[in-house]
Amino acid sequence: MSIQSWLPLLILAGPLTLGVIIFMLPENSVRTRTTLNLLAALIKLGMVGWMIWHVYRRQHFESRIALMPDFDLALQVGPLSVLFLGLSSVLWLATTIYAVGYLEGSPHRSRFFGFFSLCLAATAGVAMASNLFTFLLFYELLTLATYPLIVHRGTDIARRAGQTYLVYTIGGGTLLLVGTVWLYTLTGTLEFVPQGGFVRDLGQAHHADLTAIFILLVAGLGVKAALVPLHSWLPQAMVAPAPVSALLHAVAVVKAGVFGIVRVLYDVFGIEFAAQELGVTTPLAIIAAVTILYGSLRALFQDDLKRRLAFSTVSQVSYITLGIALAGPLAAIGGLVHLVHQGLMKITLFFCAGNLAETLGIHNISEMKGVGQRMPFTMGAFTLAALGMIGMPPIAGFISKWYLGLGALQMEQNWVIWILIASTLLNAAYFLPIIYAVWFCDPPVSWLAMRKPANQETTWALLLPPVATALLSLAAGMLAALPYSPLEWALFIIHSQFWR
């Protein structure tokens, strides 16, 4: 086997093997567990970086294992998959460092990091899947691997949130399975075709069937993508530890759902066929727009910080779906680049929320007055990410909204401009009061006295990840024109895979 054929398998096998090893480690093997986690994250990041270099030079990596007749476990790394894979690799390292600090002294750490590794393996499988069968396998593995992380604390609230999560995601997985089987009976294949999909040659007699299949697939994926009205599991899942919340919102579950929608639109149906022949993209864009506004409105009335961030995710992730559903190249660039930008900004916000809870016991926004004086680096990172979510230049979120707006004008969908304006105002309404209270209100005297040794605001393992991801959010906006930036990579995907 050549390096192009075994490297995708190695990227997948790494976290799977790590998870099994960590499950077997005694709970007190802190140094061994931490070393293995960090080493595996660094090795994967290095391998993915090497693949990005070669994919940019038009090399593809593919592994294929025959499981049964006509069904292969097929992994392929091209421009689109490496975008998601690169994001997951960078944020895996950041979340690993954060989780080590966050869970220090907590019980069941081997169990946590074992399932954490399985979750990242499933995410890598989703990113690299080159057919719908492989995608479905890893998509469901992601559901199973994430559930123990949500219920990790073992409280009644956590168990109820886990049950809700399973009901929604297994229901969505069932819809996805039915749509996949139906599609296979019509086409005889499930292989992704980047330029044009594989269903367009079926003929007009099958258009009704294909429309129904599209609805099944998007509804199944829309559960994890948190499209309204399939989103309710996500705010409830905020009872999970902060590293899990960051993982759910920035890189794993919700991104797997929206990444699947991208695959269905472009690699299964083909965007031109879906838009012009089936007419399914405009209804999807409307659903995404409703979700954007609904999530922002619900966020506005949450006092619990993590719940506000959760409803913000419901809104922000749908920017990706909206950009793809507008069926134009500029809007697609905005959607794809937001897959990375939202991940960087949202993981920063959840890291900061975790720092507030762990250091000062703060969970509600009403308790955050003056906290910037006690935790300036944490709240500086929070402020930067929040401004990016609003769309303030030169932070990454501005780039996403700029291209979404240009794409709406390009496709003569002017109503989308009003959606973006309304959403931006709502983003400002639920983030700016927090920023004001944090920096311009007087803090309780007790906070100022609660100093760590050497005048630190918290441990380095909790402080380094949000500061680093916040700076990456800023760099992604300020350096957007440089090679290998998220924007340049989205442009590369559009020109090499989606439009001839």
ZAMARGU-4260 file (C-alpha; in steps of 0.2 Angstrom, whole numbers, plus 5000, padded with zeros to 4 digits):
<rodrens>
0) 5000/5000/5000 | 5006/5018/4996 | 5006/5032/5008 | 4990/5039/4999 | 4981/5023/5004
5) 4986/5020/5022 | 4987/5037/5029 | 4968/5040/5030 | 4967/5023/5039 | 4981/5028/5051
10) 4972/5045/5055 | 4956/5035/5059 | 4965/5021/5069 | 4975/5033/5080 | 4961/5039/5091
15) 4952/5022/5090 | 4967/5014/5097 | 4971/5028/5110 | 4953/5026/5116 | 4955/5007/5119
20) 4971/5010/5128 | 4964/5024/5139 | 4949/5013/5145 | 4962/5001/5152 | 4972/5013/5161
25) 4970/5015/5180 | 4962/5031/5186 | 4977/5037/5195 | 4988/5035/5179 | 4987/5054/5176
30) 5004/5057/5168 | 5002/5042/5157 | 4985/5047/5151 | 4989/5065/5148 | 5005/5061/5139
35) 4996/5049/5127 | 4982/5061/5124 | 4993/5076/5120 | 5005/5065/5110 | 4991/5057/5099
40) 4983/5075/5096 | 5000/5082/5091 | 5004/5067/5079 | 4987/5068/5071 | 4989/5087/5069
45) 5005/5084/5060 | 4998/5071/5049 | 4983/5081/5044 | 4995/5096/5041 | 5005/5085/5029
50) 4990/5080/5020 | 4984/5098/5018 | 5000/5102/5010 | 4998/5088/4997 | 4979/5090/4994
55) 4983/5108/4990 | 4994/5101/4976 | 4980/5091/4969 | 4985/5074/4977 | 4971/5064/4985
60) 4972/5051/4998 | 4960/5036/4998 | 4958/5020/5008 | 4945/5006/5004 | 4940/4990/5013
65) 4927/4979/5006 | 4915/4974/5020 | 4902/4966/5009 | 4896/4965/4991 | 4894/4983/4985
70) 4897/4991/5002 | 4915/4997/5005 | 4922/5006/5020 | 4929/5020/5010 | 4939/5035/5016
75) 4945/5049/5005 | 4954/5065/5009 | 4951/5079/4997 | 4949/5098/4998 | 4932/5097/5007
80) 4935/5083/5019 | 4952/5090/5024 | 4944/5107/5029 | 4933/5098/5042 | 4948/5086/5047
85) 4959/5101/5049 | 4947/5110/5060 | 4944/5094/5071 | 4963/5091/5073 | 4967/5109/5079
90) 4952/5109/5091 | 4956/5092/5097 | 4973/5098/5103 | 4965/5113/5111 | 4951/5103/5120
95) 4963/5090/5126 | 4974/5103/5135 | 4958/5111/5142 | 4950/5095/5147 | 4966/5089/5157
100) 4965/5105/5167 | 4946/5105/5169 | 4945/5087/5175 | 4960/5088/5187 | 4955/5078/5202
105) 4938/5073/5195 | 4933/5055/5195 | 4931/5043/5179 | 4944/5052/5169 | 4949/5037/5160
110) 4931/5034/5155 | 4930/5052/5149 | 4945/5052/5139 | 4942/5035/5131 | 4925/5041/5124
115) 4933/5057/5120 | 4945/5048/5109 | 4931/5038/5101 | 4921/5053/5097 | 4936/5061/5088
120) 4939/5045/5078 | 4920/5045/5073 | 4922/5064/5068 | 4937/5059/5057 | 4927/5045/5049
125) 4913/5057/5045 | 4925/5070/5038 | 4934/5057/5027 | 4919/5046/5021 | 4918/5045/5002
130) 4902/5036/5001 | 4885/5038/5011 | 4887/5020/5018 | 4903/5025/5027 | 4897/5042/5032
135) 4881/5033/5040 | 4892/5021/5050 | 4903/5035/5058 | 4889/5046/5060 | 4880/5034/5071
140) 4896/5029/5080 | 4897/5048/5084 | 4880/5047/5092 | 4885/5032/5103 | 4902/5039/5108
145) 4895/5056/5113 | 4881/5050/5124 | 4893/5045/5139 | 4901/5062/5138 | 4885/5071/5140
150) 4880/5060/5155 | 4897/5060/5162 | 4892/5069/5179 | 4879/5055/5182 | 4866/5067/5189
155) 4848/5065/5186 | 4848/5081/5175 | 4863/5074/5165 | 4854/5057/5162 | 4838/5066/5157
160) 4848/5076/5145 | 4857/5061/5138 | 4840/5052/5135 | 4833/5067/5126 | 4849/5067/5115
165) 4847/5049/5111 | 4829/5050/5106 | 4833/5064/5094 | 4849/5058/5087 | 4843/5040/5085
170) 4827/5046/5077 | 4837/5056/5065 | 4849/5042/5062 | 4834/5031/5057 | 4828/5044/5045
175) 4845/5045/5038 | 4846/5026/5036 | 4829/5025/5028 | 4834/5038/5015 | 4850/5030/5012
180) 4842/5012/5009 | 4829/5020/4997 | 4842/5030/4988 | 4852/5014/4985 | 4837/5004/4978
185) 4835/5018/4965 | 4853/5021/4960 | 4863/5005/4965 | 4877/5016/4972 | 4881/5027/4987
190) 4898/5034/4981 | 4900/5053/4983 | 4903/5062/4966 | 4910/5080/4970 | 4904/5088/4954
195) 4886/5085/4951 | 4881/5070/4962 | 4875/5053/4957 | 4856/5055/4956 | 4854/5067/4942
200) 4853/5054/4928 | 4838/5045/4935 | 4826/5054/4925 | 4810/5065/4929 | 4800/5050/4933
205) 4810/5048/4949 | 4809/5066/4954 | 4796/5064/4967 | 4805/5049/4975 | 4821/5060/4975
210) 4812/5074/4984 | 4806/5063/4997 | 4823/5055/4999 | 4831/5073/5001 | 4818/5077/5015
215) 4823/5061/5024 | 4842/5064/5023 | 4841/5082/5027 | 4829/5079/5042 | 4840/5065/5048
220) 4855/5076/5047 | 4846/5092/5053 | 4844/5084/5071 | 4863/5086/5074 | 4864/5102/5064
225) 4851/5109/5076 | 4838/5115/5062 | 4822/5121/5070 | 4811/5111/5075 | 4824/5097/5078
230) 4836/5107/5089 | 4829/5105/5107 | 4841/5092/5112 | 4856/5104/5111 | 4852/5117/5125
235) 4848/5102/5137 | 4865/5094/5133 | 4873/5109/5141 | 4873/5100/5158 | 4889/5091/5151
240) 4906/5097/5157 | 4913/5112/5148 | 4925/5102/5137 | 4911/5092/5131 | 4900/5107/5127
245) 4914/5114/5117 | 4916/5098/5108 | 4898/5097/5104 | 4896/5115/5097 | 4913/5118/5089
250) 4919/5102/5080 | 4909/5086/5083 | 4891/5083/5083 | 4883/5099/5076 | 4897/5101/5063
255) 4894/5082/5058 | 4876/5086/5054 | 4879/5102/5044 | 4894/5094/5035 | 4882/5079/5030
260) 4870/5092/5023 | 4884/5099/5012 | 4888/5081/5006 | 4870/5078/5002 | 4868/5094/4992
265) 4884/5093/4983 | 4890/5075/4982 | 4874/5066/4982 | 4861/5077/4973 | 4872/5090/4965
270) 4868/5108/4969 | 4862/5112/4951 | 4850/5097/4951 | 4844/5100/4968 | 4840/5118/4965
275) 4834/5118/4947 | 4826/5101/4945 | 4820/5097/4962 | 4818/5114/4969 | 4823/5109/4987
280) 4836/5122/4990 | 4825/5137/4993 | 4814/5128/5006 | 4830/5123/5015 | 4837/5140/5014
285) 4820/5146/5022 | 4822/5133/5036 | 4840/5139/5039 | 4834/5157/5040 | 4820/5153/5052
290) 4833/5144/5063 | 4845/5158/5063 | 4832/5171/5069 | 4824/5158/5081 | 4841/5154/5089
295) 4846/5172/5091 | 4829/5176/5099 | 4830/5162/5111 | 4848/5166/5116 | 4842/5184/5120
300) 4832/5178/5135 | 4843/5166/5143 | 4852/5170/5159 | 4862/5154/5160 | 4878/5158/5150
305) 4880/5140/5143 | 4861/5140/5137 | 4864/5157/5129 | 4879/5150/5120 | 4869/5135/5115
310) 4855/5144/5107 | 4868/5155/5099 | 4875/5139/5091 | 4858/5134/5085 | 4858/5151/5075
315) 4876/5152/5070 | 4878/5134/5063 | 4863/5138/5051 | 4873/5151/5043 | 4882/5136/5035
320) 4866/5128/5029 | 4860/5144/5022 | 4876/5148/5012 | 4875/5131/5004 | 4856/5131/5001
325) 4858/5148/4992 | 4865/5137/4978 | 4878/5150/4972 | 4897/5150/4973 | 4900/5166/4984
330) 4886/5160/4997 | 4894/5143/4997 | 4911/5151/5001 | 4903/5160/5016 | 4895/5144/5022
335) 4910/5133/5021 | 4922/5146/5029 | 4910/5148/5043 | 4912/5130/5047 | 4929/5134/5053
340) 4926/5152/5059 | 4911/5147/5070 | 4921/5132/5077 | 4935/5143/5082 | 4924/5157/5090
345) 4912/5145/5098 | 4925/5134/5106 | 4933/5150/5114 | 4916/5155/5121 | 4913/5138/5129
350) 4931/5137/5136 | 4928/5154/5144 | 4911/5149/5151 | 4920/5134/5159 | 4934/5145/5166
355) 4920/5156/5175 | 4912/5141/5182 | 4927/5132/5188 | 4936/5147/5195 | 4922/5158/5202
360) 4907/5147/5202 | 4899/5159/5189 | 4885/5151/5178 | 4873/5165/5175 | 4876/5181/5165
365) 4868/5191/5179 | 4883/5186/5190 | 4897/5192/5178 | 4898/5210/5183 | 4916/5216/5183
370) 4923/5199/5181 | 4935/5206/5168 | 4945/5214/5182 | 4947/5197/5190 | 4950/5186/5174
375) 4956/5199/5161 | 4963/5186/5149 | 4948/5174/5149 | 4936/5188/5146 | 4947/5196/5133
380) 4946/5180/5124 | 4927/5180/5127 | 4926/5198/5120 | 4935/5194/5105 | 4925/5179/5100
385) 4909/5187/5104 | 4913/5202/5093 | 4917/5189/5080 | 4900/5181/5082 | 4892/5198/5079
390) 4902/5200/5063 | 4914/5214/5069 | 4929/5216/5057 | 4943/5211/5056 | 4938/5195/5066
395) 4933/5179/5057 | 4914/5181/5058 | 4914/5196/5048 | 4922/5186/5033 | 4908/5173/5034
400) 4894/5186/5034 | 4902/5196/5020 | 4902/5182/5008 | 4885/5176/5013 | 4879/5194/5009
405) 4888/5194/4993 | 4881/5177/4989 | 4863/5182/4992 | 4865/5197/4980 | 4873/5186/4967
410) 4859/5174/4968 | 4846/5188/4968 | 4840/5182/4985 | 4839/5200/4993 | 4828/5194/5008
415) 4843/5185/5015 | 4852/5202/5017 | 4838/5206/5029 | 4840/5190/5038 | 4859/5194/5040
420) 4855/5211/5047 | 4842/5205/5059 | 4853/5191/5065 | 4868/5203/5067 | 4857/5215/5078
425) 4851/5201/5088 | 4869/5194/5090 | 4874/5211/5097 | 4859/5212/5108 | 4864/5196/5117
430) 4883/5198/5117 | 4886/5217/5120 | 4877/5218/5137 | 4888/5204/5143 | 4904/5213/5137
435) 4898/5229/5145 | 4894/5221/5162 | 4911/5212/5161 | 4922/5227/5158 | 4912/5242/5165
440) 4903/5236/5180 | 4911/5235/5197 | 4915/5218/5203 | 4912/5210/5220 | 4927/5213/5232
445) 4927/5195/5236 | 4933/5191/5218 | 4947/5202/5218 | 4954/5193/5234 | 4952/5176/5226
450) 4969/5176/5218 | 4979/5161/5213 | 4997/5160/5217 | 5008/5172/5207 | 4993/5183/5203
455) 4986/5170/5190 | 4968/5171/5186 | 4967/5152/5183 | 4978/5137/5179 | 4988/5138/5162
460) 4979/5123/5155 | 4962/5132/5157 | 4969/5149/5151 | 4980/5144/5136 | 4966/5136/5125
465) 4954/5150/5125 | 4967/5163/5122 | 4975/5153/5108 | 4958/5150/5099 | 4953/5168/5101
470) 4969/5173/5093 | 4966/5161/5079 | 4949/5169/5076 | 4957/5185/5074 | 4971/5179/5063
475) 4958/5170/5052 | 4950/5187/5049 | 4965/5198/5047 | 4975/5185/5037 | 4961/5179/5026
480) 4970/5182/5010 | 4985/5172/5014 | 4987/5154/5007 | 4980/5140/5018 | 4969/5152/5027
485) 4951/5146/5030 | 4944/5158/5017 | 4957/5153/5004 | 4954/5135/5007 | 4935/5138/5005
490) 4939/5146/4988 | 4950/5131/4983 | 4935/5119/4987 | 4923/5129/4977 | 4934/5130/4962
495) 4941/5112/4963 | 4926/5102/4968 | 4909/5111/4968 | 4909/5122/4952 | 4917/5117/4935
</rodrens>
